[in-house]
Amino acid sequence: MSSSSFKVIIVGGGPVGLTAANALHQAGIDFVILESRPNIVIDAGSNLVLLPMGLRFLAQLGLLEVFNNVSSPLGKIKRFDHVGNNLGDANFFIHHKENHGIAPRVVSRHALTQVLYDALPASAHARMHPNKKVRSIATTPSSATVHCADGTSYTGTIIIGADGAHSLIRSQMRSLALANPSTPPSLVNDDHPFLTTYRSLWIRFPTQSDLLPGDANETHGADLAIQTFVGEETSVIGMYERLPQPTAERLRFGPKDEEEFISRWGKLPLSEKVTVQDAYDSKVQSGLVSLEEGVVSNWSYGRIVLVGDAAHKFTPSTGAGCNNGMVDVVVLANELARVVKQGGETGMEDITAAFGKYQEKRFETVVEGCKGAGQATAMATWKSGVFKFVDLHVIGSKRVQRFFMERAAPGIAATPALEFVEEAGLPEGRVPWLKSQGLRAIKA
Ligand SMILES: Cc1cc2nc3c(=O)[nH]c(=O)nc-3n(C[C@H](O)[C@H](O)[C@H](O)COP(=O)(O)OP(=O)(O)OC[C@H]3O[C@@H](n4cnc5c(N)ncnc54)[C@H](O)[C@@H]3O)c2cc1C
């Protein structure tokens, strides 16, 4: 462990919080994780697609092999309309593999968090605390303290808010900014920074019938689109339904809403033989959630910094939300590793500079990613005549798909890696990964 007095309190033990634990462990920076659920690794939530940008982090930590054992590679995307007409395949995942040497893979949230948890030693597990719902935070000129619902509190040098889209840390950050009369208005985030235009019913169910592991099917049409990702044992669908009105308010749904959703859309096809109703009837798990969209303006205030869904929320159509959260952590960890002084105090100016550089390096990419995800959802749900036209007559073209992926490839190849961990065994494709500028020795 570090010889520095610098200590990070990570609030939230989801995929991004656990990525932060791994990155800080590699950097030799002390941390604790506080997670409100009863266990750090739980079997809940939709499956996730990890793209080359997220897989680079796992490769760097030597976790690719173990991850491959619990995930399935994705290839061709078959596209249908609501009545089963073929809209032409999409080869985006195949281009990812050609360009970067790694095929996108689908994994359950449970398996991903288990891989990230198991990568850490027992000494790190001892610093992960479930059943710790953070209620409030307070900062002083030299420290930051979080108070939990059970009456305990934890003090550290900084707080990383990895507590998801409805982040308490983000709202506490806002309250602290408002309470300080010298805070410029530009540093105060909106109370409701995200807009919800869609909601999603996701269903996990046993892989069946003509759905084959590795298949990725999409069903497109007015107001509703479906993505199906087929794994070895289970498959997952995400259904994206446009709401009558976008809203900035938090939406919550119950079992009745889910039933009503299925009665409306149950007949839609996932493949030639399987319908939404078939998937729902054999479900292992499901959930109806709102799909917030947006990027928070300020990702830090004082000793507090946001990562993952707490800082930005994408619609899931491009499978980029969690992937971007993992990259946030890489960039933040690199900046922290630069300023954490071994054997001494790290000053507030250093922390402010590190947080500033972190946001500067991530913001534009994340805004573009969020916009792209929104456009993909708008196109798949035929939000306007133009989107419908592009979906039906343009996006199915193999030349158009190749053009988009060629354009995206240099940005993907430039995905940041940890600057203090040797990169070995990273698969290579046509477009070489941009390597970091020499390894920095930062460990004590
Ligand atoms: C249907 C669907 C499909 C998706 N598919 C993909 C995909 O294919 N690829 C992809 O990259 N992304 C996908 N996403 C997005 C992805 O799920 C999120 O981007 C990702 O989960 C964000 O991780 P996170 O750790 O930042 O937040 P979360 O996953 O929300 O985790 C936050 C954690 O913080 C804890 N917490 C919250 N408040 C507190 C508190 N006060 N005190 C202590 N702990 C707290 C929570 O219990 C939770 O464990 C999808 C999302 C949905 C809804």
The ligand as a MOL file (V3000), in Angstrom:
LIG
                    3D

  0  0  0     0  0            999 V3000
M  V30 BEGIN CTAB
M  V30 COUNTS 53 58 0 0 0
M  V30 BEGIN ATOM
M  V30 1 C -31.0310 -1.4590 -20.3140 0
M  V30 2 C -29.6270 -0.9360 -20.2220 0
M  V30 3 C -28.6240 -1.4700 -21.0400 0
M  V30 4 C -27.3150 -0.9810 -20.9720 0
M  V30 5 N -26.3790 -1.5070 -21.8080 0
M  V30 6 C -25.1110 -1.0210 -21.7750 0
M  V30 7 C -24.0940 -1.5600 -22.6180 0
M  V30 8 O -24.3630 -2.4710 -23.4070 0
M  V30 9 N -22.8400 -1.0640 -22.5390 0
M  V30 10 C -22.5180 -0.0250 -21.6930 0
M  V30 11 O -21.3540 0.4340 -21.6850 0
M  V30 12 N -23.4580 0.5130 -20.8860 0
M  V30 13 C -24.7290 0.0400 -20.9030 0
M  V30 14 N -25.6810 0.5610 -20.0740 0
M  V30 15 C -25.2940 1.6450 -19.1650 0
M  V30 16 C -24.6150 1.0740 -17.9190 0
M  V30 17 O -25.5010 0.2320 -17.2200 0
M  V30 18 C -24.1690 2.2150 -17.0230 0
M  V30 19 O -23.4370 3.1550 -17.7730 0
M  V30 20 C -23.2880 1.6870 -15.8920 0
M  V30 21 O -24.0100 0.8030 -15.0630 0
M  V30 22 C -22.7790 2.8530 -15.0550 0
M  V30 23 O -22.0170 2.3540 -14.0010 0
M  V30 24 P -21.8120 3.2100 -12.6680 0
M  V30 25 O -20.9770 2.3460 -11.7980 0
M  V30 26 O -21.3670 4.5830 -13.0210 0
M  V30 27 O -23.2740 3.3980 -12.0530 0
M  V30 28 P -24.2940 2.2960 -11.5310 0
M  V30 29 O -24.2110 1.0700 -12.3400 0
M  V30 30 O -25.6100 2.9800 -11.4280 0
M  V30 31 O -23.7530 1.9430 -10.0660 0
M  V30 32 C -23.8550 2.8910 -9.0100 0
M  V30 33 C -23.6720 2.1630 -7.6950 0
M  V30 34 O -23.7190 3.1310 -6.6420 0
M  V30 35 C -24.5330 2.6490 -5.5870 0
M  V30 36 N -25.0760 3.8180 -4.8760 0
M  V30 37 C -25.9790 4.7200 -5.3420 0
M  V30 38 N -26.2320 5.6720 -4.4070 0
M  V30 39 C -25.4630 5.3610 -3.3420 0
M  V30 40 C -25.2810 5.9620 -2.0560 0
M  V30 41 N -25.9520 7.0770 -1.6910 0
M  V30 42 N -24.4140 5.3970 -1.1730 0
M  V30 43 C -23.7140 4.2690 -1.5110 0
M  V30 44 N -23.8650 3.6510 -2.7220 0
M  V30 45 C -24.7140 4.2010 -3.6240 0
M  V30 46 C -25.6000 1.8080 -6.2880 0
M  V30 47 O -26.1820 0.8640 -5.4140 0
M  V30 48 C -24.7950 1.1570 -7.4170 0
M  V30 49 O -24.2270 -0.0760 -7.0240 0
M  V30 50 C -26.9910 0.0830 -20.0950 0
M  V30 51 C -27.9950 0.6290 -19.2700 0
M  V30 52 C -29.2900 0.1210 -19.3240 0
M  V30 53 C -30.3350 0.7270 -18.4360 0
M  V30 END ATOM
M  V30 BEGIN BOND
M  V30 1 1 1 2
M  V30 2 1 2 3
M  V30 3 2 2 52
M  V30 4 2 3 4
M  V30 5 1 4 5
M  V30 6 1 4 50
M  V30 7 2 5 6
M  V30 8 1 6 7
M  V30 9 1 6 13
M  V30 10 2 7 8
M  V30 11 1 7 9
M  V30 12 1 9 10
M  V30 13 2 10 11
M  V30 14 1 10 12
M  V30 15 2 12 13
M  V30 16 1 13 14
M  V30 17 1 14 15
M  V30 18 1 14 50
M  V30 19 1 15 16
M  V30 20 1 16 17
M  V30 21 1 16 18
M  V30 22 1 18 19
M  V30 23 1 18 20
M  V30 24 1 20 21
M  V30 25 1 20 22
M  V30 26 1 22 23
M  V30 27 1 23 24
M  V30 28 2 24 25
M  V30 29 1 24 26
M  V30 30 1 24 27
M  V30 31 1 27 28
M  V30 32 2 28 29
M  V30 33 1 28 30
M  V30 34 1 28 31
M  V30 35 1 31 32
M  V30 36 1 32 33
M  V30 37 1 33 34
M  V30 38 1 33 48
M  V30 39 1 34 35
M  V30 40 1 35 36
M  V30 41 1 35 46
M  V30 42 1 36 37
M  V30 43 1 36 45
M  V30 44 2 37 38
M  V30 45 1 38 39
M  V30 46 1 39 40
M  V30 47 2 39 45
M  V30 48 1 40 41
M  V30 49 2 40 42
M  V30 50 1 42 43
M  V30 51 2 43 44
M  V30 52 1 44 45
M  V30 53 1 46 47
M  V30 54 1 46 48
M  V30 55 1 48 49
M  V30 56 2 50 51
M  V30 57 1 51 52
M  V30 58 1 52 53
M  V30 END BOND
M  V30 END CTAB
M  END
